[in-house]
Structures are given as C-alpha cells and as structure tokens.
Amino acid sequence: MTRTTARLSAAFLTAALVAVAAPASAHVGVSTTDAAQGGYGKAVFRVPNESDQAATTKVVVTLPADQPFAFATAGAKPGWTVKVRKATLDKPTKVGDFDLTEAVRTITWTADGAGIPVGQFDEFALSGGPFPSADDITFTAEQTYDDGTTVAWDQPQTGDEEPEHPAPVLALAEATAGGHGTTEAGAHAEAETTGADDSELGVWLGGGALAVALAALVVALRENRRRA
C-alpha cells in the first residue's frame, strides 16, 4: 500500500468513525404518531442522560396553561413512580366540547431505583386531548440528576439557532373529519417534531458514512494492487 493510499484510507475511516461516534443533538424531545389538531393521542418524551457521572432520577413534564387538556393521563413505567397534579385555570376555558375550570398541569416520574444511567436515554409518555387547533404545542420539562443537578428544558426557539435547553415542541397533524390525523400526516408530524428522532437519524447517518468509507477503502486497495 502506497503512502497516498494509506493516508486516504485513514482519512476515510476517521471520518466514518467520527460520524458514528458524534452524538445527535441531545436534548429532551417529544414525538407522536397519532396526535392531531382537535383529536386525542399520545405524546412520548425522549429523555437522554447528558451527565458524565450522574443518573437521571426525576422527570417533570409541564403542560401549557394556555392550551389545557380536557383529559390527560400519564404512562405507567416500571421502576418509576408517577404523580399527576392538576391546577385551577385562571378562567374557565372551553376545550372541544368541555368547559374546564381545572386541568392537568404537571406529570412527575420519579425513579424507584437507579434511574437513567450515564450514556443512556429513556422515554416517558402521556395520553390525552383534545389537542389544540394549532400547528404545534410547547411543553416544558425538568430533569433532575442524583447529584442534585437540575436542568430546565424551557427555552423557546426564536430564531434559526437552537437554544441551549430548548423546550420540547410537539408538531400536530391536521385534523380530519373524524378529529384525527391521517397516517401520512401523523408520520409527517413525528418527523418534524423537535428532537423526535435525533438519535435514530444519527445512527442511520453514521452507518451510511461508515459504508461509504469502507467502499472507498476497497476501491483504494484494488487500485493499489493494480499499480503494483
């Protein structure tokens, strides 16, 4: 193998390894497959552990006060205790066919054991509705580690640059006659949800980069043999 070939091979392999190892944007995100404007559905919050030494032991999701849900239930999760807290609304609010004076405000999951270890993530779900007649709905989340550190995911995105701790934003599919989004619309909403599939996308991109690098290495080796 010539020096040029060796250098090219090393460069391709390094680029591939970096692509595989580089983490996607790691923040609390929310996604859905069935939530549509005016309908009911499930929202799944993906919570990555960003600490190098502490485990995540508590996750608090706060529902927006200006877009209350008539019904909201927390997903049961083995190894975690869940608490749902309601709050009185500032004024009576009509949501769909319901007149509300109170609504679910926060859902708290507290680990009974180790929680989310370093280098891992977990998912927490809520189900409810009706969802608002809007393109999206913004939640806030609070993540607590076992070393006492707390991270608030509540910063709105006002421009092209993402804030350090963005609030989870759920894109909603357009309503249909039955009050639910179509399968295609639901998939589109999930793809556009902030942080919904960052880690999965990173894996696919990393795998593609690795495949390209290996193919380039094979071509370089063949070319080197021909010249020899």
Buried (B, 14 or more C-beta within 10 A) or exposed (E): EEEEBEEBBEEBBEBBBEBBEEEBBBBBBBBBBBBBBBBBBBBBBBBBBBBEEBBBBBBBBBBBEEBBBBBBBBBEBEEBEBEEEEBEBEEEBEBBEEEBEEBBBBBBBBBEEEBBEEEEBBEBBBBBBBBBEEEBBBBBBBBBBBEEEEBBBBBEEEEEEEBEBBBBBBBBBBBBEEBBBEEEBBEBBBEBBBBBBBBEEBEEBBEEBBEBBBEBBEEBEEEBEEEE
